[in-house]
Amino acid sequence: MHNAKPLDSAASSSLLADAELAMRAARGDTLAFQHIMRRHNRLLFRTGRSILQNDEETQDALQEAYLRAWRSLASFRAEARLSTWLVRIVVNEALGRLRGRRSAQVIPLDTVSDAAEAQGETWMHADPDEQPERQAMRGEFRNLIETRIDALPDAFRTVFVLRAVEDMSIEEVAAALEIPEATVRSRFFRARGLLREALSREVDLAIGDAFSFAGKRCDDIVAHVMSAIAGDASSPRPHP
């Protein structure tokens, strides 16, 4: 398929808004869709992993979610944020997989869960330069953070990842998960209290590196999806 103004470089794509990339991708521009994936891969991987808690299954889920998005681009409306629309697709895909593998009841994202009493103390104030050995220990702290986040109750985990790890606003998280803003605030506050209690001063130092998204995984996801798109008979076609 051909476009009047094809994307020919990563530099040019970085200047385009999501809405423009989505419009081009909906017309069959696979390069524009590649740029969408690379722009949102980390956010969406972390979102899916917060539900599935498994790297490989999350990668599979994300690839399938991208294919669903590619086939549904015509339904995307520019008045919504593309990232929010993509998060919803990933959440639905991940929850579907979770229901398929669990015999126990799945806690829906819109169900309020009373896991623990959140504390009102201030968040960590760790100084990375306070002790020289902190940098060397950062990798270990990151692994500890990931383990503790995985242990959060289902209803809290995805909210925490989107709000704290991905730094999305309360409004964005509420829109992406389709839950009230008050619920986002409550769940985030409780999740933060649980982590603070378990990890004390180590949390803030390592949280930015939690669930690192390596370049190879990003490349693998893009390559897999683009290969599927190339042979997908249901790919969107340009409007006449």
Secondary structure, 3 states (H helix, E strand, C coil): CCCCCCCCCHHHHHCCCHHHHHHHHHCCCHHHHHHHHHHHHHHHHHHHHHHHCCHHHHHHHHHHHHHHHHHCHHHCCCCCCHHHHHHHHHHHHHHHHHHHHCCCCCCCCCCCCCCCCCCCCCCCCCCCCCCCCHHHHHHHHHHHHHHHHHCCCHHHHHHHHHHHHCCCCHHHHHHHHCCCHHHHHHHHHHHHHHHHHHHHHHHHHHHHHCCCCCHHHHHHHHHHHHHHHHCCCCCCCCCC
